Amino acid sequence: MYYYLGGNMSILELDSKGRLVLPKEIRETLEIKKKVLMVSAGDHIKIIPLPSDPLKVLHGAFKTKKPFRELRKEAERSAESEAEKVRS
């Protein structure tokens, strides 16, 4: 059960197993299909819709021909360099 408060706010009730049901209107508006990311943000939570196919969303986002291993080594070197700066 939920109570619409107007604007973008609603009060939702947890069921006996602690589950929360997002109202259909909210799911449709935010295009929530199957998965969300729930983030504990101190005294409240954030629910962020996740795409049903995250790889499809990333398609074309990275323009590189470097192999994964090389990219990983570069990232590790960069992280080590940053850690050295912090230690100094």
LODRENNU-779974 format. One record per residue (C-alpha): x, y, z. Coordinates in Angstrom, 1 decimal. Each point is the difference from the previous one (the first is absolute). Layout:
<guses>
+--------+--------+--------+
|     xx |     yy |     zz |
+--------+--------+--------+
|      X |      Y |      Z |
...
+--------+--------+--------+
</guses>
This chain:
<guses>
+--------+--------+--------+
|     xx |     yy |     zz |
+--------+--------+--------+
|    0.0 |    0.0 |    0.0 |
|    1.2 |    3.5 |   -0.7 |
|   -1.2 |    3.6 |    0.5 |
|    0.6 |    2.6 |   -2.6 |
|    1.1 |    3.3 |    1.5 |
|    0.1 |    2.0 |   -3.2 |
|    2.9 |    1.0 |   -2.1 |
|    2.6 |   -2.7 |    0.0 |
|   -0.6 |   -1.3 |    3.6 |
|   -1.9 |   -3.1 |    1.3 |
|    0.0 |   -1.9 |    3.2 |
|    0.5 |   -3.7 |   -0.5 |
|   -0.6 |   -2.9 |    2.4 |
|    2.3 |   -3.0 |    0.4 |
|   -1.7 |   -3.3 |   -0.1 |
|    0.4 |   -2.6 |    2.8 |
|    3.3 |   -1.2 |   -1.6 |
|    1.4 |    3.5 |   -0.2 |
|   -0.6 |    0.3 |   -3.8 |
|   -0.8 |    3.3 |   -1.6 |
|   -2.2 |    0.2 |   -3.1 |
|    0.6 |    3.0 |   -2.3 |
|   -3.3 |    1.3 |   -1.4 |
|   -0.7 |   -0.6 |   -3.6 |
|   -0.1 |    3.7 |   -0.9 |
|    3.5 |    0.4 |    1.5 |
|    1.4 |   -3.0 |   -1.8 |
|   -1.5 |    1.1 |   -3.3 |
|    1.2 |    3.7 |    0.4 |
|    3.6 |   -1.1 |    0.8 |
|   -0.1 |   -2.9 |   -2.5 |
|    0.9 |   -2.5 |    2.7 |
|    0.0 |   -3.5 |   -1.5 |
|    1.6 |   -2.6 |    2.3 |
|    3.0 |    1.4 |    1.9 |
|    0.8 |    3.1 |    2.1 |
|    3.0 |    1.1 |    2.0 |
|   -0.9 |    0.7 |    3.6 |
|    2.5 |    2.3 |    1.8 |
|    0.0 |    0.7 |    3.7 |
|    0.5 |    3.7 |    0.3 |
|    0.2 |    0.6 |    3.8 |
|   -3.5 |    0.6 |    1.2 |
|   -1.7 |   -0.9 |   -3.3 |
|    0.3 |   -2.3 |   -3.0 |
|    0.4 |    0.7 |   -3.7 |
|   -1.5 |   -2.3 |   -2.6 |
|    1.6 |    0.3 |   -3.4 |
|   -1.5 |   -1.8 |   -3.0 |
|    2.5 |   -2.2 |   -1.8 |
|   -0.3 |   -0.8 |   -3.8 |
|   -1.1 |   -3.5 |   -0.8 |
|    3.1 |   -0.4 |   -2.2 |
|    2.8 |    2.1 |    1.4 |
|    2.4 |   -1.1 |   -2.7 |
|   -2.3 |    1.3 |   -2.7 |
|   -0.1 |    3.4 |    1.8 |
|    3.8 |    0.1 |   -0.1 |
|    0.3 |   -1.0 |   -3.6 |
|    2.2 |    2.5 |   -1.8 |
|    0.8 |    1.9 |    3.2 |
|    3.7 |   -1.0 |   -0.1 |
|    2.0 |    0.6 |   -3.1 |
|    3.1 |   -2.0 |    0.5 |
|    1.7 |   -2.9 |   -1.7 |
|    2.2 |   -0.9 |    3.0 |
|   -0.5 |   -3.4 |    1.4 |
|   -1.6 |   -0.3 |    3.5 |
|    3.3 |   -1.2 |    1.6 |
|    1.8 |    3.1 |   -1.2 |
|   -2.8 |    2.3 |    1.3 |
|    0.1 |   -1.8 |    3.3 |
|    3.8 |    0.4 |    0.4 |
|   -0.3 |    3.7 |   -0.8 |
|   -2.8 |    0.4 |    2.6 |
|    2.2 |   -1.9 |    2.6 |
|    3.0 |    2.3 |   -0.7 |
|   -2.2 |    3.1 |    0.3 |
|   -1.4 |   -1.2 |    3.3 |
|    3.5 |   -0.8 |    1.3 |
|    1.1 |    3.5 |   -1.0 |
|   -2.9 |    1.6 |    1.7 |
|    0.6 |   -2.0 |    3.2 |
|    3.7 |    1.1 |    0.0 |
|   -1.1 |    3.6 |   -0.2 |
|   -2.3 |   -0.5 |    3.0 |
|    2.8 |   -1.6 |    2.0 |
|    2.5 |    2.8 |   -0.7 |
+--------+--------+--------+
</guses>
